[in-house]
């Protein structure tokens, strides 16, 4: 029997700590429970919102008049150099568990908040690698028809912070298969911790935020040259960091109420204490306007605005 609860506060469950309650809320632990939850909502004419790690999202202040389905499945296993993990598994926990099994190669992804399912949906990446570099296949099912399907890597249509599943949200990721390489456990653990330390140095850990709020945009040649000359590094895929653009547009530390563009990493819009979703969206609008005015570049949200 499903435990569907009513008027469940969502802010405490999200990394942003912002937003109102869910009209209905249920934890699901497997595909059968997921199907039952979708059927429950269909019978009542209620829309569904599927959440996993609850990072990278902004919940509206009034909450969600929906059934929020929280993916709570967290089983995983290893076979040779392959990891099979439920979509609800925490990414950092998987990286550490793999290291203990002498498997690695993906330690640069350590510290990215959220689950492996969310990482696949948004093709999460950091310091060079992206999750697409390790995915062999993804299991998902169609929320409309209940059809189960396996997607090979090429069928996932991965690109920068993008996947097939982001384009077509009726497909719900249930399981992810990752191919790793042999690694010495101590060395893997050291690289994982070094990666987290570097993220903390940039002040992008342990703050009330959704992660990077904007995607790194493709920039003009003039902006790329300015960035490369100042930083001494090449831009990747013609993109420059959104945080750098925000800083150059004079918006580092910009604030609307308790929503603030971090002084250390301005692409992190932080909840300083009691920020509202309205304040975050107003701050984001001001940042986008400033970057557009200075560089002619239209920033696009990476965070999902529910």
ROMIPA-781300 format. One line per 2 residues: number of its first residue (from 0); for each residue x, y negated, z of C-alpha. Coordinates in pm, 1 decimal. Example, Ala and Ser with C-alpha at 12.3 -4.5 7.8 and 13.67 -1.06 7.14 Angstrom:
2
0 = 1230.0 450.0 780.0; 1367.0 106.0 714.0
// end
This chain:
306
0 = 0.0 0.0 0.0; 143.0 -337.6 -101.2
2 = 199.1 -594.9 168.7; 78.8 -910.0 -8.5
4 = 112.9 -1204.4 227.9; -48.3 -1545.7 195.5
6 = 94.4 -1897.6 225.8; 454.9 -1785.3 271.5
8 = 707.3 -2074.9 303.5; 955.2 -2057.7 16.3
10 = 1204.4 -2330.1 117.3; 1380.3 -2112.5 381.2
12 = 1426.9 -1837.5 121.6; 1597.5 -2056.6 -138.9
14 = 1954.3 -2187.9 -145.1; 1815.2 -2541.5 -200.9
16 = 1591.3 -2521.3 112.6; 1329.3 -2722.3 -75.8
18 = 969.1 -2657.4 -170.1; 625.6 -2562.4 -44.7
20 = 466.8 -2221.5 17.9; 370.0 -1938.9 -214.2
22 = -6.5 -1882.2 -226.5; 71.5 -1508.7 -234.1
24 = 403.1 -1331.5 -178.2; 517.1 -969.9 -203.7
26 = 850.4 -786.1 -185.3; 899.4 -512.0 -445.8
28 = 1159.6 -238.2 -417.8; 1114.4 -41.1 -741.5
30 = 948.4 -45.0 -1081.4; 626.4 116.3 -956.8
32 = 582.3 -153.7 -691.8; 655.0 -417.7 -956.6
34 = 385.6 -274.8 -1182.9; 140.3 -260.5 -890.6
36 = 211.5 -625.2 -803.3; 156.0 -736.0 -1162.6
38 = -169.7 -539.1 -1176.1; -280.8 -697.8 -846.3
40 = -224.6 -1045.1 -992.3; -391.6 -956.2 -1322.6
42 = -705.0 -833.4 -1145.6; -733.0 -1166.9 -964.1
44 = -641.2 -1390.3 -1255.4; -334.8 -1513.1 -1063.4
46 = -11.7 -1606.6 -1236.6; 314.4 -1440.2 -1130.4
48 = 657.1 -1586.2 -1056.1; 939.7 -1333.0 -1024.2
50 = 1234.1 -1432.2 -800.4; 1541.2 -1240.2 -688.4
52 = 1829.7 -1413.2 -507.7; 1640.7 -1745.7 -499.8
54 = 1941.8 -1953.5 -599.3; 1942.4 -2170.4 -912.0
56 = 1575.8 -2271.8 -860.6; 1384.9 -2579.1 -749.2
58 = 1044.5 -2505.2 -594.7; 787.4 -2789.8 -613.6
60 = 694.5 -2966.7 -290.7; 334.3 -2848.4 -316.5
62 = 449.3 -2486.8 -347.8; 337.8 -2231.6 -605.4
64 = -23.7 -2137.0 -665.2; 86.4 -1790.8 -775.4
66 = 189.7 -1445.4 -664.4; 562.3 -1475.6 -598.6
68 = 719.0 -1134.3 -657.3; 1047.6 -1106.5 -470.3
70 = 1281.2 -838.5 -606.0; 1417.9 -658.0 -302.1
72 = 1571.1 -352.1 -472.4; 1935.8 -319.0 -371.4
74 = 2057.8 31.7 -463.0; 2369.3 85.5 -673.1
76 = 2603.8 367.7 -768.2; 2933.9 430.7 -943.6
78 = 3017.0 686.9 -1212.4; 3376.0 669.7 -1332.4
80 = 3436.1 304.0 -1416.4; 3065.2 225.5 -1458.2
82 = 2849.8 51.3 -1199.1; 2471.4 86.7 -1212.3
84 = 2293.8 -168.4 -990.6; 1935.6 -268.9 -921.7
86 = 1854.0 -624.8 -1027.0; 1813.1 -734.6 -664.2
88 = 2170.5 -648.3 -561.9; 2378.1 -943.2 -441.9
90 = 2654.7 -1014.2 -694.4; 2930.5 -1082.7 -441.1
92 = 2844.4 -766.9 -244.1; 2875.8 -563.4 -564.8
94 = 3215.0 -717.8 -648.9; 3343.0 -628.2 -302.9
96 = 3194.4 -277.4 -311.8; 3351.1 -214.5 -652.1
98 = 3689.1 -330.7 -524.8; 3670.3 -79.0 -241.1
100 = 3612.7 188.1 -509.4; 3927.3 73.2 -693.0
102 = 3724.8 -100.5 -964.9; 3753.4 -464.3 -1067.1
104 = 3822.0 -709.9 -1344.3; 3530.5 -936.9 -1257.7
106 = 3658.0 -1094.0 -935.9; 3644.2 -1446.3 -1089.6
108 = 3265.2 -1419.4 -1061.2; 3290.1 -1391.0 -681.5
110 = 3092.7 -1654.9 -497.6; 2839.7 -1721.7 -772.8
112 = 2520.7 -1729.7 -567.2; 2237.4 -1484.9 -626.2
114 = 2177.6 -1138.3 -762.6; 2314.0 -943.4 -1054.8
116 = 1974.1 -961.5 -1225.8; 1977.2 -1339.1 -1204.8
118 = 2338.7 -1347.5 -1321.3; 2246.2 -1149.1 -1632.4
120 = 1939.9 -1361.4 -1705.7; 2148.3 -1681.3 -1702.3
122 = 2476.1 -1521.7 -1821.2; 2648.4 -1660.2 -1512.6
124 = 3018.1 -1735.1 -1534.0; 3305.3 -1907.0 -1355.2
126 = 3674.8 -1975.7 -1415.0; 3653.3 -1824.2 -1765.4
128 = 3471.9 -1487.3 -1747.0; 3095.2 -1448.8 -1782.3
130 = 2877.6 -1156.0 -1676.8; 2828.7 -1066.6 -2046.3
132 = 3193.0 -960.4 -2057.5; 3111.9 -664.9 -1830.5
134 = 2751.2 -567.4 -1912.6; 2704.9 -249.5 -2118.1
136 = 2325.4 -228.8 -2098.3; 2026.2 -372.3 -1914.2
138 = 1701.2 -197.5 -1820.1; 1390.4 -415.7 -1828.7
140 = 1019.1 -380.6 -1869.6; 751.7 -585.6 -2039.2
142 = 526.9 -744.8 -1774.3; 240.9 -757.0 -2027.5
144 = 247.0 -397.1 -2150.3; 454.0 -208.5 -1891.1
146 = 689.2 -85.5 -2165.4; 1035.9 9.9 -2036.0
148 = 1335.2 -57.0 -2256.6; 1712.3 -36.6 -2247.6
150 = 1896.5 -330.0 -2403.1; 2254.2 -275.2 -2518.6
152 = 2487.1 -571.5 -2467.0; 2441.8 -701.8 -2821.3
154 = 2061.0 -693.8 -2787.1; 2080.8 -918.5 -2478.5
156 = 2168.5 -1210.8 -2707.9; 2417.4 -1354.9 -2459.5
158 = 2562.8 -1701.1 -2508.6; 2662.3 -1984.4 -2276.1
160 = 2425.4 -1966.1 -1972.1; 2173.0 -1790.7 -2192.5
162 = 2025.6 -1447.9 -2265.0; 1729.9 -1284.3 -2436.1
164 = 1563.9 -1254.4 -2093.5; 1579.9 -1629.7 -2038.8
166 = 1406.7 -1685.6 -2372.4; 1139.8 -1419.8 -2314.5
168 = 1059.3 -1412.5 -1940.0; 791.2 -1143.7 -1975.0
170 = 1085.2 -900.0 -1982.7; 1180.7 -837.1 -1619.9
172 = 1529.6 -701.6 -1553.1; 1525.3 -397.9 -1323.2
174 = 1874.3 -246.6 -1353.5; 2213.1 -351.0 -1489.1
176 = 2505.5 -136.4 -1605.2; 2854.8 -282.7 -1572.3
178 = 3183.3 -148.3 -1712.2; 3483.5 -224.2 -1490.1
180 = 3854.9 -146.9 -1495.9; 4074.7 32.0 -1245.5
182 = 4204.0 -200.8 -974.3; 4405.4 -170.4 -657.7
184 = 4162.8 -234.6 -368.8; 4387.1 -474.4 -175.7
186 = 4466.3 -675.6 -488.6; 4097.4 -687.3 -585.0
188 = 3998.0 -806.9 -237.7; 4272.8 -1071.1 -246.1
190 = 4157.9 -1205.0 -584.2; 3795.5 -1208.1 -468.8
192 = 3882.8 -1408.9 -158.5; 4113.1 -1640.9 -355.6
194 = 3826.6 -1711.9 -595.3; 3592.4 -1793.4 -308.1
196 = 3859.1 -2015.0 -150.1; 3893.0 -2205.8 -478.1
198 = 3515.6 -2252.0 -493.8; 3519.1 -2379.5 -135.2
200 = 3804.3 -2617.5 -220.4; 3577.4 -2765.2 -485.7
202 = 3303.0 -2788.5 -221.8; 3058.7 -2564.9 -402.7
204 = 2999.1 -2308.6 -128.3; 2780.1 -2318.3 180.4
206 = 2579.3 -2625.3 82.3; 2204.2 -2658.0 33.5
208 = 2201.1 -2662.7 -344.7; 2084.6 -2458.8 -642.0
210 = 2436.5 -2411.8 -779.3; 2538.6 -2608.6 -1087.4
212 = 2235.9 -2821.7 -1169.8; 2324.8 -2903.2 -1530.8
214 = 2485.2 -2693.2 -1802.9; 2820.1 -2803.5 -1943.7
216 = 2720.5 -2968.2 -2273.3; 2883.1 -2963.9 -2614.4
218 = 3047.1 -3305.5 -2631.5; 3159.7 -3549.3 -2896.3
220 = 3520.6 -3537.8 -3011.5; 3581.4 -3867.8 -2829.4
222 = 3451.0 -3727.2 -2497.7; 3646.0 -3403.0 -2543.3
224 = 3967.6 -3590.6 -2611.3; 3912.8 -3810.5 -2306.3
226 = 3853.4 -3506.1 -2086.2; 4150.6 -3309.0 -2223.4
228 = 4387.1 -3604.2 -2187.5; 4279.8 -3672.6 -1829.4
230 = 4268.4 -3312.1 -1707.5; 4542.1 -3158.2 -1920.8
232 = 4325.3 -2860.2 -2016.4; 4146.3 -2763.0 -2335.6
234 = 3768.9 -2782.3 -2350.0; 3598.1 -2445.4 -2398.8
236 = 3365.0 -2400.2 -2695.9; 3363.8 -2776.8 -2743.1
238 = 3205.1 -2824.4 -2401.4; 3310.8 -3054.2 -2119.4
240 = 3209.8 -3010.0 -1753.0; 2883.3 -3177.8 -1660.4
242 = 3039.3 -3277.7 -1328.0; 3313.5 -3472.1 -1508.2
244 = 3057.0 -3653.7 -1722.4; 2849.9 -3737.3 -1414.9
246 = 3154.8 -3878.1 -1238.4; 3259.8 -4083.8 -1541.6
248 = 2906.4 -4220.4 -1565.7; 2946.0 -4352.9 -1210.6
250 = 2696.2 -4114.2 -1054.9; 2919.8 -3917.3 -816.9
252 = 2765.6 -3959.5 -473.0; 2444.3 -4102.7 -621.7
254 = 2148.6 -4053.9 -391.7; 1769.0 -4056.6 -396.2
256 = 1644.1 -4005.4 -42.4; 1821.1 -3695.7 89.9
258 = 1906.2 -3566.8 -258.9; 2267.3 -3646.8 -344.0
260 = 2516.7 -3571.8 -621.2; 2802.7 -3417.5 -423.0
262 = 3112.9 -3633.9 -377.9; 3329.0 -3323.4 -425.1
264 = 3139.2 -3166.7 -716.3; 2879.7 -3404.0 -860.4
266 = 2709.6 -3133.1 -1068.7; 2592.3 -2993.9 -736.0
268 = 2280.1 -3186.1 -640.0; 2264.6 -3127.7 -265.0
270 = 1984.7 -3133.5 -16.8; 2151.4 -3348.7 249.3
272 = 1889.5 -3262.6 510.3; 1523.8 -3309.5 415.6
274 = 1530.4 -3370.8 40.1; 1212.4 -3313.6 -158.7
276 = 1176.4 -3166.7 -505.7; 1048.3 -3506.7 -623.7
278 = 1370.2 -3671.5 -497.9; 1588.6 -3410.3 -669.5
280 = 1406.7 -3456.9 -1000.6; 1433.2 -3835.7 -973.8
282 = 1806.6 -3810.7 -904.0; 1846.5 -3571.2 -1197.8
284 = 1661.4 -3817.0 -1424.8; 1890.3 -4103.8 -1318.2
286 = 2199.7 -3889.9 -1380.0; 2076.7 -3785.7 -1724.3
288 = 2003.3 -4148.4 -1814.6; 2350.1 -4261.3 -1700.3
290 = 2532.7 -3986.8 -1893.0; 2321.3 -4053.2 -2203.0
292 = 2396.7 -4426.2 -2180.9; 2773.4 -4376.6 -2146.0
294 = 2838.3 -4075.7 -2371.2; 2526.1 -4028.3 -2583.7
296 = 2500.5 -3676.1 -2438.6; 2172.3 -3525.4 -2320.5
298 = 2233.2 -3309.2 -2013.4; 2019.5 -2995.4 -1986.3
300 = 1921.0 -2836.8 -1656.2; 2081.2 -2503.4 -1566.7
302 = 1865.3 -2480.8 -1254.4; 1515.0 -2346.2 -1315.1
304 = 1258.4 -2612.9 -1228.2; 949.5 -2419.4 -1121.1
// end
